[in-house]
């Protein structure tokens, strides 16, 4: 069911010219890591947020969603499409001890699969998973993957170092840049 929903959402957002990417566990799954996504995370460029929300409002049912710390995402909604939950996030950001870290959504951090579905990067999610409570094991999986395959987009890790991050996260990023 998720594959069908993902393709349907991708077609609708792409048709409207919206800049977006799949995030979360689907990024790990796409890269062959042993993760089974429970939902679909849509990461939307802030400038396209309203337009993307209109698309989603037409094709899915909004369900109540709770905003919790450390999330500082500017626009967040949860939708239900059949049995699939879809989280909509425009302006994704996380608060940490050093400030607010924002996901930079641009062409440098997006890759497309054979169906022209855009995905955010392992590099971005390596950083994000260290900032999201109880998601550190996913950062560990990414780091293990890189030990075997290498970091594909070091520029994304380097630019992450320019944002507010705890020293332990910066230290781990630097370590991975040396893999």
C-alpha positions as CSV (number, residue, x, y, z in Angstrom):
1,X,0.0,0.0,0.0
2,X,2.8,2.5,0.8
3,X,4.3,2.1,-2.6
4,X,1.0,3.0,-4.3
5,X,0.5,6.0,-1.9
6,X,4.1,7.1,-2.5
7,X,3.7,7.0,-6.3
8,X,0.3,8.8,-6.1
9,X,1.6,11.6,-3.9
10,X,4.8,11.9,-6.0
11,X,2.8,12.2,-9.2
12,X,0.6,14.9,-7.7
13,X,3.4,17.0,-6.2
14,X,5.6,16.7,-9.2
15,X,2.7,17.7,-11.5
16,X,2.4,20.9,-9.5
17,X,6.1,21.7,-9.7
18,X,6.6,21.4,-6.0
19,X,10.2,21.0,-4.6
20,X,10.1,18.2,-2.1
21,X,11.7,14.9,-1.1
22,X,10.9,11.7,0.8
23,X,12.6,11.6,4.2
24,X,13.0,9.4,7.3
25,X,13.0,5.6,7.1
26,X,12.2,5.5,3.4
27,X,15.7,7.0,2.8
28,X,17.3,4.2,4.7
29,X,15.2,1.6,3.0
30,X,16.0,3.0,-0.5
31,X,19.7,2.6,0.3
32,X,19.3,-1.0,1.3
33,X,19.4,-0.7,5.1
34,X,17.3,-3.1,7.0
35,X,14.5,-0.8,7.9
36,X,10.8,-1.2,7.3
37,X,9.1,2.3,7.1
38,X,5.9,2.7,9.1
39,X,4.8,5.9,7.4
40,X,5.8,8.3,4.6
41,X,7.6,11.5,5.5
42,X,7.2,14.3,3.0
43,X,9.8,17.0,3.3
44,X,8.6,20.2,1.5
45,X,10.6,23.3,0.7
46,X,9.0,26.1,2.7
47,X,8.3,28.3,-0.3
48,X,6.2,25.4,-1.7
49,X,4.4,24.6,1.6
50,X,1.0,26.1,1.0
51,X,0.8,24.8,-2.6
52,X,1.8,21.3,-1.4
53,X,-0.6,21.4,1.5
54,X,-3.4,22.2,-1.0
55,X,-2.5,19.2,-3.0
56,X,-2.5,16.9,0.0
57,X,-5.8,18.4,1.3
58,X,-7.4,17.3,-1.9
59,X,-6.1,13.8,-2.0
60,X,-5.9,12.7,1.7
61,X,-7.7,13.0,5.0
62,X,-6.0,15.1,7.6
63,X,-5.8,13.5,11.0
64,X,-5.0,15.1,14.4
65,X,-1.2,15.5,14.9
66,X,0.7,16.4,18.0
67,X,3.6,18.8,17.9
68,X,6.4,17.8,20.3
69,X,9.8,19.0,21.3
70,X,12.4,19.1,19.8
71,X,10.5,19.6,16.5
72,X,10.3,23.2,15.3
73,X,9.0,22.5,11.9
74,X,7.2,25.5,10.5
75,X,4.3,23.6,8.9
76,X,3.3,20.1,10.0
77,X,0.3,18.0,9.3
78,X,-0.5,14.2,9.3
79,X,-2.7,12.7,6.6
80,X,-4.2,9.3,6.2
81,X,-4.4,7.6,2.8
82,X,-6.0,4.2,3.1
83,X,-3.9,2.4,5.7
84,X,-0.8,4.7,5.1
85,X,0.0,7.6,7.4
86,X,1.7,10.5,5.6
87,X,3.6,13.2,7.6
88,X,3.8,16.6,5.8
89,X,6.6,18.8,6.9
90,X,7.5,22.2,5.3
91,X,10.5,24.0,6.9
92,X,11.7,20.9,8.9
93,X,13.7,22.0,11.9
94,X,14.9,20.6,15.2
95,X,15.8,22.4,18.4
96,X,19.0,21.3,20.2
97,X,21.3,22.6,22.9
98,X,23.1,24.8,20.4
99,X,20.1,26.3,18.6
100,X,17.8,25.3,15.8
101,X,19.0,23.0,13.1
102,X,17.1,23.3,9.8
103,X,17.0,20.8,7.0
104,X,18.3,22.5,3.9
105,X,16.1,21.2,1.0
106,X,17.8,21.9,-2.3
107,X,19.1,20.0,-5.4
108,X,22.4,19.2,-3.6
109,X,20.5,17.0,-1.1
110,X,18.0,15.3,-3.4
111,X,18.4,12.2,-5.6
112,X,15.7,10.7,-7.8
113,X,14.8,7.1,-8.2
114,X,13.7,5.4,-11.4
115,X,10.1,6.6,-10.9
116,X,11.2,10.2,-10.6
117,X,10.5,10.2,-6.8
118,X,12.9,12.6,-5.0
119,X,14.6,11.4,-1.8
120,X,16.5,13.4,0.8
121,X,20.0,12.1,1.7
122,X,21.5,9.7,4.2
123,X,23.9,12.5,5.1
124,X,21.0,14.8,6.2
125,X,19.3,12.0,8.1
126,X,22.5,11.0,9.8
127,X,22.5,14.4,11.4
128,X,18.7,14.6,12.0
129,X,18.5,11.2,13.6
130,X,21.1,12.3,16.2
131,X,18.8,15.2,17.1
132,X,15.5,13.3,17.3
133,X,15.0,11.5,20.6
134,X,15.1,7.7,20.4
135,X,16.3,7.6,16.8
136,X,20.1,7.3,17.5
137,X,20.1,3.7,16.3
138,X,19.2,4.8,12.8
139,X,22.2,7.2,12.8
140,X,24.3,4.1,13.9
141,X,22.9,2.1,10.9
142,X,23.9,4.9,8.5
143,X,27.4,5.1,10.0
144,X,27.8,1.3,9.7
145,X,26.6,1.6,6.1
146,X,29.2,4.3,5.3
147,X,32.0,2.1,6.9
148,X,31.3,-0.4,4.1
149,X,30.3,2.0,1.2
150,X,31.7,5.4,2.0
151,X,29.9,8.7,2.4
152,X,28.4,9.6,-0.9
153,X,27.8,13.3,-0.4
154,X,30.4,14.7,2.1
155,X,29.4,18.3,1.1
156,X,26.0,17.7,2.9
157,X,27.8,16.7,6.1
158,X,30.2,19.6,5.8
159,X,27.4,22.2,5.4
160,X,25.6,20.6,8.4
161,X,28.6,21.6,10.5
162,X,27.8,25.3,9.7
163,X,24.5,25.0,11.6
164,X,23.9,24.9,15.4
165,X,24.7,21.4,16.5
166,X,25.9,19.9,19.8
167,X,29.6,19.3,20.0
168,X,29.1,15.5,20.1
169,X,27.2,15.6,16.8
170,X,29.8,17.7,15.1
171,X,32.5,15.4,16.4
172,X,30.7,12.4,14.9
173,X,30.2,14.1,11.6
174,X,33.9,14.9,11.4
175,X,34.7,11.2,12.1
176,X,32.4,10.1,9.3
177,X,34.0,12.6,6.9
178,X,37.2,10.6,7.4
179,X,35.7,7.2,6.5
